[in-house]
Amino acid sequence: MSGVFGDLAGQDSVVAQLERAAAAAAALLDGQALRGGVGGERGGWPPRAERALRGRPPGPAQQPGAMTHAWLFTGPPGSGRSVAARAFAAALLCPDGGCGQCACCRQVRAGTHADLLLIRPEGLSYGVRQTRELVLRAAGAPTGGRWHVVLFEDADRCTEQAANALLKAIEEPAPRTVWLLCAPSAEDMVPTIRSRCRVVTLAVPAPAAVAKVLVARDGIDPAKALVAARAAQGHVGRARRLATDADAAMRRDEVLRVPLTATSLGAALTAAASLVRTAEDEARAVTEALDEPERDALRRAFGEGSTGKGIARAMRGIAGALKDLEDRQKSRATRVKRDTLDQALLDLAAFYRDVLMVQLGTDVELANADREEDMRRAAAGSSPEATLRRLQAIMRCRERLTLNVAPLLAVEDMTLSLVQG
């Protein structure tokens, strides 16, 4: 596996499917050029492909490996669905099918390519007004002569009204516009959108595959990379943070101390407060790394520090733009805080899952093999039934957080359940 798909860990079948589709897309463009036009009078999809793409009688454009105008990339967090979608976008836009080295591939990787419209919902949901603006922007023709790609990360955050607006654009695709939607599962999208997309399902990669990527791309020691990959449960981005960021590794250690410290009522409440605070620290580290570069980029766009005619007028508009950016960043911070707390709960669940495997004597790879002594101590001090009840308490806490229960209250109830067993 090479080129733009080299960062996809353990997804060989998905990569093969996307490479075939990119080749079919290139052949489609070559065929249009040979006919002396780009898609006939309408300048869009050629008639045979368009009939299939719009849900009419099946044809070659719907066969496995063929090109289509709407794709839905699904998979659990860390499986690489957005990585796969961006790699596919590069393969479509690159004249060499995604070489990974040219200016086009580098621009797609950075999210700055003129024909790539990258959408990342910043808040907890994506509204209908934003979606209508997106549809209008997606209707433009590609500037580079190939495809206009819309990559919509976290498309499942669309509200019902936003999904309806999105459906209209997918039902009637603009000439040479390709939609790449990302969601945890196909069921997270409304059936009408799901039925009009080709679904690409990614699985959680094996730790060995993730470690291989960390070693090859980031030069991380193989043993350290494997420990981080196991701890991250297949999430490539988080595995890299755990292997390279000492603070992130320390915060994980603090989370995994909860099972050993929450042994009484007072200790359980203290552990709950510590867990929430640790998640907030992680969220703050993530958002701060994103916020300041965005503010700097906005100031540069308005010409801060420059001189000349028109600069003063432009600078008067920066206050409003900064206020809008601040509002979006606050919304993102709320989502990141919720996501990081959920990740901490998943780390706890993985610990108790490993404890259960030790109690049952099952020969499986453990996510927390680096904490074997702690796991065996927890396993010896309880029964498999108690471990299952603790796992249920963690899952119940996760569900309550999605219902907007106050985080500290939900986590306190969970840690009390961990004490009771």
C-alpha positions in Angstrom: 0.0 0.0 0.0 1.5 3.3 -1.0 0.6 6.9 -1.9 -2.3 8.7 -0.2 -3.6 5.4 1.2 -0.4 4.6 3.1 -1.8 6.0 6.3 -4.8 3.6 6.4 -3.9 0.9 8.9 -5.4 -2.6 8.4 -7.9 -1.6 5.8 -6.6 -3.5 2.7 -10.0 -4.4 1.3 -11.3 -0.8 1.6 -8.1 0.6 0.0 -8.5 -1.9 -2.9 -12.1 -0.8 -3.4 -11.2 2.9 -3.4 -8.3 2.5 -5.7 -10.6 0.7 -8.2 -13.1 3.5 -8.0 -10.5 6.2 -8.5 -9.2 4.4 -11.6 -12.8 4.2 -12.9 -13.2 7.9 -12.2 -10.0 8.6 -14.2 -11.3 6.4 -17.0 -14.6 8.3 -17.0 -12.8 11.6 -17.4 -10.6 10.2 -20.2 -13.7 9.0 -22.0 -15.3 12.4 -21.8 -12.2 14.0 -23.2 -12.1 11.6 -26.1 -15.7 12.5 -26.9 -14.7 16.1 -27.2 -16.5 17.3 -24.1 -16.9 16.8 -20.4 -20.1 14.9 -19.9 -22.1 16.1 -22.9 -24.3 19.2 -23.1 -24.9 19.4 -19.4 -21.2 19.2 -18.6 -21.8 16.6 -16.0 -22.0 12.8 -15.5 -22.2 10.9 -18.8 -25.7 9.6 -19.5 -25.1 5.9 -18.7 -23.3 6.7 -15.4 -25.9 9.4 -14.5 -28.8 7.0 -14.9 -27.3 4.6 -12.4 -26.0 7.4 -10.1 -29.5 8.8 -9.7 -31.1 5.5 -8.7 -32.4 4.4 -12.1 -32.0 0.9 -13.4 -28.6 -0.5 -12.3 -25.8 -0.3 -14.7 -22.0 -0.5 -14.7 -21.6 2.6 -12.5 -23.2 0.7 -9.6 -20.9 -2.3 -9.9 -18.2 -2.9 -7.3 -15.2 -0.8 -8.0 -17.1 1.6 -10.3 -17.4 5.3 -9.7 -20.4 6.9 -8.1 -21.3 10.5 -7.0 -22.0 9.8 -3.3 -20.1 7.8 -0.7 -20.7 7.1 3.0 -17.6 6.2 5.0 -18.6 4.4 8.2 -16.7 2.9 11.1 -16.2 3.4 14.9 -14.0 6.2 16.2 -10.4 5.6 15.3 -11.1 3.3 12.4 -9.9 6.0 9.9 -13.1 6.9 8.1 -12.2 10.5 7.6 -8.6 9.5 6.7 -10.0 7.1 4.1 -12.3 9.8 2.7 -9.5 12.3 2.4 -7.2 9.8 0.8 -10.0 9.0 -1.7 -10.5 12.7 -2.4 -6.8 13.0 -3.2 -6.9 10.0 -5.5 -9.8 11.6 -7.4 -8.1 15.0 -7.7 -4.6 13.9 -8.3 -3.7 13.3 -12.0 -1.7 10.3 -10.9 -4.4 8.7 -8.8 -3.1 9.8 -5.4 0.7 9.6 -5.6 1.0 11.3 -2.2 3.9 13.5 -3.4 2.5 16.1 -5.8 1.2 19.5 -4.9 -2.4 18.3 -5.4 -2.0 15.5 -2.8 -0.3 17.8 -0.3 -3.0 20.4 -0.7 -5.7 17.8 -0.1 -3.8 16.5 3.0 -3.7 20.1 4.3 -7.3 20.8 3.4 -6.4 23.7 1.1 -7.1 22.3 -2.4 -9.4 24.5 -4.5 -11.6 21.7 -5.5 -12.0 20.1 -2.0 -14.7 21.5 0.2 -13.9 20.2 3.7 -16.8 20.4 6.2 -16.2 19.8 9.9 -19.2 20.5 12.2 -17.8 22.5 15.1 -20.8 22.1 17.5 -23.0 19.3 18.6 -25.2 19.6 15.5 -25.1 21.0 12.0 -28.1 23.2 11.0 -30.2 23.6 8.0 -28.9 27.1 7.2 -25.3 25.8 7.1 -26.3 22.9 5.0 -28.1 25.1 2.4 -25.0 27.3 2.2 -22.9 24.1 1.7 -25.2 22.8 -1.1 -24.8 26.1 -2.9 -21.0 26.0 -2.6 -20.9 22.4 -3.7 -22.8 23.3 -7.0 -19.8 25.0 -8.5 -17.7 23.5 -11.3 -14.2 22.2 -10.4 -11.5 24.7 -11.1 -8.9 22.0 -11.9 -10.9 20.2 -14.5 -11.4 16.9 -12.6 -13.8 16.7 -9.7 -15.4 19.0 -7.1 -15.2 16.9 -3.9 -17.3 17.7 -0.8 -15.9 15.9 2.3 -18.4 16.1 5.1 -16.9 14.8 8.4 -19.4 13.9 11.2 -22.3 14.0 8.8 -24.4 12.3 11.4 -24.5 15.6 13.3 -27.0 17.0 10.7 -30.3 18.0 12.1 -33.4 16.5 10.5 -34.0 19.6 8.4 -30.3 19.7 7.4 -30.5 16.1 6.3 -33.4 16.9 4.1 -31.5 19.8 2.5 -28.5 17.5 2.0 -30.7 14.8 0.4 -31.8 17.1 -2.3 -28.2 17.8 -3.4 -27.3 14.1 -3.4 -30.5 13.2 -5.3 -29.6 15.6 -8.1 -25.8 15.9 -8.1 -24.2 18.9 -9.7 -21.9 18.2 -12.7 -18.8 16.3 -11.5 -19.5 16.9 -7.8 -18.6 14.0 -5.5 -20.0 13.8 -2.0 -18.0 11.9 0.7 -19.9 11.6 3.9 -18.5 10.2 7.2 -20.5 8.8 10.1 -20.0 6.1 12.8 -22.5 3.8 11.1 -24.9 3.8 8.2 -27.8 3.7 10.6 -26.8 7.1 11.9 -27.9 8.6 8.6 -31.5 8.9 7.4 -32.5 6.0 5.2 -33.1 8.2 2.1 -29.5 9.5 2.2 -28.0 6.1 3.1 -29.8 4.5 0.1 -28.2 6.9 -2.3 -24.7 6.4 -1.2 -22.2 3.6 -1.6 -21.3 2.5 1.9 -17.6 1.9 2.7 -17.3 0.2 6.1 -14.0 0.4 8.0 -13.2 -1.9 10.9 -11.1 -1.0 13.9 -7.5 -1.9 12.8 -5.5 -4.4 14.8 -2.9 -2.9 17.2 -0.1 -4.4 15.1 -1.3 -2.6 12.0 -1.5 0.7 13.9 1.9 0.2 15.4 3.3 -0.4 11.9 2.0 3.0 10.8 3.4 4.8 13.8 6.8 3.2 13.2 6.9 3.9 9.5 5.5 7.4 9.5 6.5 8.8 12.9 9.7 6.9 13.6 8.3 5.7 17.0 10.1 2.8 18.7 8.3 -0.4 17.8 7.7 -1.6 21.3 6.4 1.8 22.4 4.2 2.0 19.3 2.6 -1.3 20.1 1.9 -0.4 23.7 0.3 2.9 22.5 -1.7 1.1 19.8 -3.1 -1.4 22.3 -4.0 1.4 24.7 -5.7 3.4 22.0 -7.7 0.4 20.9 -6.9 0.9 17.2 -7.3 4.7 17.1 -4.3 5.8 15.1 -4.5 9.5 16.1 -4.8 8.7 19.8 -2.1 6.1 19.6 0.2 8.7 18.2 -0.6 11.2 21.0 -0.1 8.5 23.7 3.3 7.6 22.1 4.6 11.2 21.6 2.8 13.3 24.2 3.9 12.7 27.8 1.0 14.8 29.1 -1.6 12.7 27.2 -0.1 9.5 28.5 -0.1 10.9 32.1 -3.8 11.8 31.8 -4.6 8.2 30.7 -2.7 6.9 33.7 -4.8 9.1 36.0 -8.0 7.7 34.5 -6.8 4.1 35.0 -6.0 4.8 38.6 -9.8 5.1 39.3 -10.4 1.4 39.7 -7.8 1.1 42.3 -8.5 4.3 44.3 -12.3 4.3 44.3 -12.7 2.0 47.3 -15.0 4.0 49.6 -17.7 6.7 49.4 -15.3 9.6 49.9 -12.7 8.1 47.5 -15.4 7.4 44.9 -16.5 11.1 44.9 -12.8 12.2 44.8 -12.2 9.9 41.9 -15.2 11.2 40.0 -14.0 14.8 40.4 -10.5 13.8 39.3 -11.9 11.9 36.2 -14.0 14.9 35.1 -11.0 17.3 35.7 -8.7 15.1 33.7 -11.1 15.0 30.8 -11.4 18.8 30.9 -7.6 19.1 30.9 -7.4 16.8 27.8 -10.1 18.8 26.0 -8.4 22.1 26.8 -5.1 20.8 25.4 -6.9 19.7 22.2 -8.8 22.9 21.7 -5.9 25.2 22.5 -3.8 23.5 19.9 -6.5 24.3 17.3 -7.7 27.8 18.5 -4.6 29.9 18.3 -3.6 28.9 14.8 -7.2 29.7 13.6 -7.0 33.1 15.2 -3.6 33.8 13.7 -4.8 32.7 10.2 -7.9 35.0 10.5 -5.7 38.0 11.5 -3.4 37.4 8.6 -6.4 37.1 6.2 -7.6 40.5 7.3 -4.1 41.9 6.8 -3.1 42.6 10.4 0.4 44.1 10.5 0.2 45.3 6.9 -0.1 48.8 5.7 -1.6 50.5 2.7 -4.8 51.6 1.2 -7.9 49.7 2.4 -6.1 48.0 5.3 -7.7 50.2 7.9 -11.2 49.4 6.6 -10.4 45.7 6.5 -9.1 45.8 10.1 -12.4 47.3 11.3 -14.1 44.1 10.2 -11.8 41.8 12.1 -13.6 42.3 15.4 -16.9 40.8 14.1 -15.0 38.0 12.4 -13.1 37.2 15.6 -16.3 37.1 17.5 -17.8 34.6 15.0 -14.7 32.5 15.3 -14.8 32.6 19.1 -18.4 31.4 19.1 -17.5 28.5 16.8 -14.5 27.6 19.0 -16.7 27.7 22.1 -19.2 25.3 20.4 -16.3 23.0 19.4 -14.9 23.1 22.9 -18.2 21.9 24.3 -18.2 19.0 21.9 -14.5 18.1 22.5 -15.1 18.2 26.3 -17.9 15.7 25.9 -15.9 13.5 23.5 -12.8 13.4 25.8 -14.9 12.5 28.8 -16.5 9.7 26.8 -13.0 8.6 25.7 -12.0 8.4 29.4 -15.0 6.2 30.1 -14.0 4.0 27.2 -10.5 3.7 28.7 -12.2 2.6 32.0 -14.4 0.1 30.2 -11.4 -1.4 28.4 -9.6 -1.8 31.7 -12.6 -3.7 33.2 -12.9 -5.7 30.0 -9.3 -6.8 30.4 -10.0 -7.6 34.1 -12.9 -9.8 33.0 -10.7 -11.6 30.4 -8.2 -12.3 33.2 -10.9 -13.6 35.5 -12.2 -15.9 32.8 -8.8 -17.1 31.8 -9.3 -16.1 28.2 -6.3 -16.0 25.9 -6.9 -12.7 24.1 -4.8 -9.6 23.4 -5.3 -7.1 26.3 -5.7 -3.4 25.7 -3.9 -2.6 28.9 -1.1 -5.2 28.8 1.2 -2.5 30.2 -0.8 -2.5 33.5 -1.0 -6.3 34.0 -0.2 -6.0 37.7 -3.1 -3.6 38.3 -5.5 -5.8 36.3 -4.6 -9.0 38.2 -5.0 -7.2 41.5 -8.5 -6.0 40.5 -9.4 -9.4 39.1 -8.4 -11.2 42.3 -10.4 -8.7 44.4 -13.8 -9.3 42.7 -15.9 -11.8 40.7 -16.7 -11.8 37.0 -20.3 -10.9 37.9 -19.1 -7.8 39.8 -16.9 -6.8 36.8 -19.9 -7.0 34.5 -21.9 -4.8 36.8 -19.1 -2.3 36.7 -19.0 -2.4 32.9 -22.7 -1.8 32.9 -22.3 1.2 35.2 -19.8 2.8 32.8 -22.1 2.2 29.8 -25.0 3.7 31.7 -22.9 6.8 32.5 -22.0 7.2 28.8 -25.7 7.0 27.9 -26.6 9.7 30.6 -24.0 12.0 29.2 -25.6 11.9 25.8 -28.8 13.0 27.5 -27.1 16.1 28.9 -27.0 14.9 32.5 -24.4 17.1 34.4 -21.1 15.3 33.9 -20.0 15.4 37.5 -23.3 13.9 38.7 -23.2 11.2 36.1 -19.6 10.2 36.9 -20.2 10.3 40.7 -23.0 7.9 40.3 -20.8 5.6 38.2 -17.8 5.7 40.6 -20.2 4.8 43.5 -21.4 1.8 41.5 -17.7 0.8 40.9 -17.3 0.8 44.7 -20.4 -1.3 45.3 -19.5 -3.8 42.5 
